[in-house]
Amino acid sequence: MLGKLDSNEYSRYRWIVLGVAWLATVSLFITHNIPAGRSHDLIPDLGFSQVQYSLTITGPMLGIVVAAMLGGALADRYGARPIVGIGAILGGLGAIFRTFVGSFGPMFGLSIILGIGTALVFSNLPKIVAMWFPPKQVGLATGFYYTGVGVGTATGLAASGAFATWQQACLITGIAALVAAALWTILGRSAPMTMLGTEVSVGLRQSLRHSVRVKDIWILFIVLLLSLGAILSYISSLPVMLQQIHHVPPRTAALFSSVVVYAMVCGLFFLPMLSDRLGLRKPVAVWSMLLSAVLLFLTWISAISMLTWILGALGGFFLGHLAVLLTFPVELPTIGPKFAGGAAGIVLTGEHLGGFLFMPYIFTPIAASSPTTGYLVISIAIATAAIFMIPLHDTGTRTRKAQHNRE
C-alpha cells in the first residue's frame, strides 16, 4: 500500500511521477520507430510491399486509436497508476515479440498490441498533469511529457541503424521498455489530492458521455487528426524517400530525420512555455502550424544541402504546436481534472487515427508517382488544421482573465 503524501512531498513528487511516465513514453516511441529506420533490411527480409511496410510503421497508431478513449476513461475511473503500468508492460511485450516474426500478419498484429499499450500510457499523461500540477504549470508539464514522443521518435530513427539486424533492434528496445515499466511500477503513484481539490473518480460511461458533448473536444479531434497524420507521414517517410529519391546513405538519411525530430522536441518544450508567458494558446498554436507547413515543404524541395538542414530544424521546431494543443483538454472549463482522461482519450483517438490513415492511404499513393506532390499534401493538411482552429475557444490565462472581467 502506498502511504499518503503531505503537501510538501506532494509538490516535489509530482516531477518524479511525470519523469517516470516520460521514460515509459520515450521507450515505447523508440520501439515504434525501429521499422522506419530499418527499411533497408526489414523490407527484403520479410518480403514486404511498400503498403505493407507503411502499415507496419502505422500499426501502433491503429492500436492507439483502438485503446486511447478507453484508456483515458479508465483513468477517470481507477486513476492513472494501474492503467499506465498495464500499458507499459503490454507495449514492451509487443515490441519484444516482433523479434520472432517472419511475415506481415504477425508483425502488423504485434505492432497494434504495441500501440494499445502505448495508448494506455499516453492517454493518461494529460490526466497526470491535471491531477498533479497547478494551472500555472500545465503548459510546462504538458510540454515536458510530450517531449517524450519526440525524443523516443528521434532516438528510434537515429539508433535503429546502430544495431546489427532489425531483430536485434526490436529485442533490445523492447527490453528497455519493460525496464521503464518496472520503474513505473515501483515509483508511480496516483495523486491522493490535487492543487484544485480532492480527486474524484467517475464511471467510464459518465466520463465519455460528458466529454463527447463538448464541441471544442471535437474541434481538437479534427485538428490533431490532420496535423499528426501529416507529421508522422513526413517523419516516417523521410529516411526512405531521401535514400530512394536523393540517394542519401541510410545513416545520413536517418540522422537528418532525427535532427528534424530533435528540433521538434525543443519546440514541444518551449512553445507551451511561450504560450504560458504570453497567456495565449490558440495564436501560438496556429502560427506555429502555418510556419511548420511552409518550412517542411521547403525542406524537401531543397534536399539535400546545408539549407535543407537549417529549414528542417526550423520546421521541426514549430511542430511543437502539438504540445500546445494538448493543454486544451486539461484547461477547458467544461472538462477540468475530473474528466481530463476521457477528453484526452477522445482527442488522442483523432490524433492517431490521422497517424494510421494518412501515410498508407493518402501520402504513399500520391508520393509513389510524385514525392514532391506528396510532401505538398502534407503541408496543406497542416495548414488546413490551423484553419480548423479558428472556432476553438482559447484557454490562455490572458483570454480567461479578459472573459472574467467582461462577466
N, C-alpha and C positions, 0 to 999 in steps of 0.2 A: 504494500500500500504506500502511496506517495503522501508524504506529510504536507500540511498546509504551509504556504509561504507567507511571511509577513510583508508589509508594504515595501520595505527596502529590498528584501530578497526578490520580490516580485519585479521591481523596477530593473534590477540587474539581470535576473534570469531570463527575461524575455529575449535578450540578444543571444543567449545560449540556445534557446528553443528555436529561434529563427535561423541561427547559424547551422544547427544540425539539420534542419529541414532544407536549408540551402545546399548542404553537402549531398543530401539524398537526391535533390533535384539535379545537381551537377552530374552525379554519377549516372543517373538514368538517361539524361540527354546525351552524355558521351556515348552510351550504348546505342541510342537512336541513330547516331550519325556515323557509325562504323561502316555500314554499307556504302554510304555516299563517298567515302574516301577510299574504298577498295574495289571500285568498279573494274579495275584492270585485271583482277584475278577472280572476283566473285562471279561476274557475268560468264566468263568461259567455263569456270569450274562447275557451275550449276546449270549451264546452258540456258540462261535467262534471255528472253526477248527484252527489248527496250521498255515495253509496257510492264512486263513482269518485274523488271528492275525498279521502275518507278513505283510500282505498288509495294515492293519490299521496303523502299525508303519511306513511303507514306503509310505503311501498315500501322505503325504506332499511333499515327494521327486518328485512324479509324477506331483503334482501341480507346483513345481519349474521348472521341465522340460518343462511343457506347456507354462509357462509365462516368464521365465528368459530372453530369447532372445528378446522378445517384450518389456519387462520392461527396459532392457538396451538401446534399440533403442529409446524408448520413452523419456528416459532421455537425449539422444543426441539431441532430437528434442525440448523438452519442459523444460529441466532442471530437476534436481533431486528432488526438493522440493515437487511439487504436486504429483509426482509418488510415492515417499516414503510415503506421507501422506495417499494416497488412499490404498496402500498396507498394511500399519499398521492397518488401520480401518477394512479392509476386513479380514485380518488374525485374529484379535481379535474377530470379529463376528463369524467366522467359528469355532474358539475354543469354544466359549460360547455355540453355538447351539449343539455341540456334547453332552452337558449335557443331552439333552432331547431325544436322540435316543434310540431305542430298538432293533435294528437289524444291520446286517453288512452293507447293502446297504447305508443307510443314514450316518453311521459312516464313511464309506470309502469316500463318496461324500464330506462330510464336511472336512475330512482330506485333500482332494485335494484342496478345497477352501482355507483352512489354508495355504497350500503350495503356491497357487497362490499369496496370499497376501504377504507371505514371499519373494517370488521371486521379487516382485516389490520393496521391501525394499533392499534385499541383493544384487541384481544385480546392484544397484545404488551406493553401497559403494565404489567400485573402481572409479566410476565417481566422487564421492565427493572428494576422495583423489587426483585424477588427477587435479581437478579444484581448490581445496583449498590449497594444500600443495606443497612446493617446492621440487625439486628432492631429496635433501639430507634427507628429512623426509618421503619419500614414504615407506621405509621399516618399520619405526616406526609406521606410521599411519595405514599401512596395518595390521601389527601385532596386533595393538590395536583393530581395528574393528573386526578382525577375532577371538579375544578372546571372543567376544560376543557369537559366536556359541558354543564355549567350555563351557563358564560359563552357558549359557542357558541349554545346554545339561546336564551338571553335576548337575545343580540345579534341573532340572526337574526330573532326576533319583533319587537324594537324597531326595528331598522334597515330591515326589509323595506318599511315604509311610506314611507321616505325616498327610494326610487327612483321614477323616473317610470313605469316599467312593470315587470311581473313578469319580462319577458325581460331587462331591464337588470339587475335584481337577481340573477338566475341567472348572468349572464355575469360580472359584477364579482366576486361572491363565489366563483365557480369559479376565476377567475384568482388570487384571493387564496389559495385552497387550493393551487394549483400553486406559488406563491411559497413557501409553507410547506414543500411537498415538496422544493423546491430547497434550502432551508436545512437540511433533514434530510440530504439527500444530501451536503452539504458538511460538516456538523458532527456528524452522528450517528455513533456508534460502538457496536460490541458490546463488552461488558465482557471484558477479557483475563483477568480473575480476579474473584473475589468476596470479600466480607468473610468468607465462610464456607468458602472453599477454591477449588480450581480449577474453572472452568466445564467441565461435561461434557455433550456433546450425546448425545441418544438418538434412535433411529429413530422415524418417525411412528407406526408400529403400536405400538411399545413405549410411547410417550408416552400414547396414547389408551387402550391396554389397561390400563395401570396406573391411570389416573385414573377410568375408568368403574367400577372396583371399589371406590371409596371412597364409603361411604354418605353422608358429610357433603357431598360434592360434589353429590349428587342432591337432598339437602335444600335446598341453596343454589339449585339449578336451579329447584325449585318456588317457593321464597320469592321469588326475583327475577322469575320468570315472572309471578306475581300482582302483585308490587309495582310493577315498572316498567311493566307493561301498564296498570295503573290510573293511574300517574303521568303517562305520556305521553298517555293519553286526556284527562286533566284539563288538562294544559298546552296540548295541541294544539287541543282543542275550545273552550277558554275564550274566545279572541278572537271566534270566530264566535258562540258562544252569548250572550255579552254583547251583541253587536250585534243579534242576532235576537230575543232574549227581553227584554232590558232596554234595548234601543235606545241603547246606548252608541256614541258615534262610533268609527270604525275605529281611529284613532290612540290614543284613550284606552283602548280595549279591548286593543290591542297593548301599550301602556305598562303597564297593570295586570298583564297576563300576564308581562311581563318582570320586574316587581317580585317576583312570586312566584318566578320562576326565579332572580333575583339573590339573593333570600333563601336559596334552596336552595344556591346557590354558597357562601354563608357557612357553611351547615350542613355541606356537603361537606368544607370545610376544617377547621372547628372540632370537629365531632363525633368524627372519628377521633383528633384530638389529645386530646379529653376522655377517650376510651376508653383512650388511651395513659396518661394521667395516673392514671386510676382502676385501670388494669391489668385492665379488663373489656371485652370486646367485645359479648357477647350481650345483657346487660342494657341497654346503651346503645342498641343497635340496636332491641330490642323496644319499649322505652318511646318511642323516637323515632317508630317506626312507628305506635303507637297514638295518640300525640298528633297526628301529621300527619293521620291518618284523621279524627279529630274536628274539627280546626281547618279542614281543607279543605272539609268539608261545611258547616260554619257560615259559611265564606266565601261559598259560593254562595247560601245561603238569606238572607244579609244584604245581598246585592248590590242597589244599589251605594251605599255610604255611607262615611263615614270609618272606621267599624268594619270594613267589608269590607277596606280596605287594611291595617289592623292584623292582622286574622285571616289574611289572605292571606300577609303577610310571615312571621308566626309559623309557619303551616302549611308554607310553603315551606322555612323553616329546618330543620324536622325531617325534611324529605325527604332531608337529608344522610345519613340512615341508609344510603343506597345505597353510600357510600364505605366505611362501616364493614363492610358485608357483603363487600366485595371485598378486605378484608385477610385473610379466612379462607383462600382458596386458597393464598396465599403462606405463611401461618403454620401450616397443618395439618401435623403431624409426618409424616403419610403422603404428603405432596406435596413441600413444600420447593422450593428454587430449580430443582432438576433437572427437575421435572415441572410447574412453575408455568404454563408456556404451554398445555399440553394441558388442565390442570384449569381454568384461566381461560377457555379456549375453550368448554368444556362449560357452565360457569356462564353465560357471556355469551350462549350459544345460547339457554338458557332465558330469560334476561332479555329478549332482543329478540324471541323467539318470542311472549312476552306482549305486547311492544310492537306486534307485527304483528297479532295476533289480537284483542286486547281492544277496540280502538276500532271497527273496522268491523263486527265480528261480535257484540259484546256491548253496548258503550256506545251506539253510534249507533242501533241499532234500538230500544233502550229509551228513549233521550233523544228520539227522534222523536215519541213520544207523551207522554212526561213527563220533561223535562230534570232536574227535581229527583230523580226516581227514578234516573235515570242517574248523577247525582253521588253518590247514596246507595250505589249498587252499587260505585262506585269506592272509597268509604271502607270498605265491607265487605270488598272484596278486599285492601286494605292491612292491615286488622285481621286477616284470615284468614292472611295471610302471616306476621304476627307470631306467631300460634299455631303455625304450622309450624316456627318457630324453636326450640320447646321441646326437641326431642331433639338439637339440634345441639350438638356439643362446643364449649365456649368456648375461644378461643385467646389470651385476655388474659394478660399476664405474671403477674398475681396468681393466676389459676387454674392456670397451668402450674407456678408455684412450689409451690402447695399440693399438686398431684399429685406433684411431685418429692419433697416432704417425706414424703408418705404412703408412697412407694416406698422 
